[in-house]
Structures are given as C-alpha cells and as structure tokens.
C-alpha cells in the first residue's frame, strides 16, 4: 500500500527533511503544492527538499496517517523543526520553530501519487508564504 511506503519514508528516512524517498510510489510528473511553491516533477521536488533543511540539526515527528477525504487520498500529519540550509550562509543561523504539517496525497488511476498538497500551521494558525519567508530569513525561535 502506498500510504505504508510513504509512512516508512517519513519515519525511517525523514523524507520531508532529506528528500530520501521510495520513488516507485510517485508519478514522475507529480505536482507538489505548499504555501511557497507549486512544483511539478518528482526529480525537481526531491532536489529542492535536499537543499532545504539541514537534516543533521532538524527533526520530523509523524503524528499519524489516515485514509481520506476521498477514496484515492490519504493524509499525513506531522511536525517539523530545524535549521534551513540557507542558514549556513547567514551569520545568525535562523532556526525554524516547530510547525505542523498536514499533507494530502492523491493517487492517480495507476495507484501512484499524482498530487501532494501541504498545509502548514503553527499554534493552530495557518502559515502563509510571507510567514514562512520571514521564518527563513530571521528565524522563529
């Protein structure tokens, strides 16, 4: 089952931080949407994730995986915090405080993930692209 593969990629390889995922369950032209980006293509997404967080000082907690809301979807909830790769270039090394991620994965007719949509919250409030950019530059801790 695709959801089990994704859950394993998250729990064992922290793919939201590392980009290390099992590509066999993803469509090559998968679309990835979050408040900052709307990217098409698995290779582009993996490259951008590998360059986003510094996994050696960042963390991921998976809170759960559930089916729905549609029959061809599943949702993963978790929490991410840490240091961005960009922080290495800034003398003050901004850290990103914990934020909650709700990711909806939609499967195509072949059973591969064709759409990944992410909502990001902190303390219950949905974060906008502006909020995330500020975190990136000045940090949130």
Buried (B, 14 or more C-beta within 10 A) or exposed (E): EBBEBBBEBBBEBBBBBBBBBEEEBBBEEBBBBBBBEEBBBBEEBBEBBBEBBBBEEBEBBBEEBEEEEEEBBBBBBBBBBBBBEBBEEEEEBBBBEBBBBBBBBBBEEEEBBBBBBBBBBBEEEEBEEEBBEBBBEEBBE
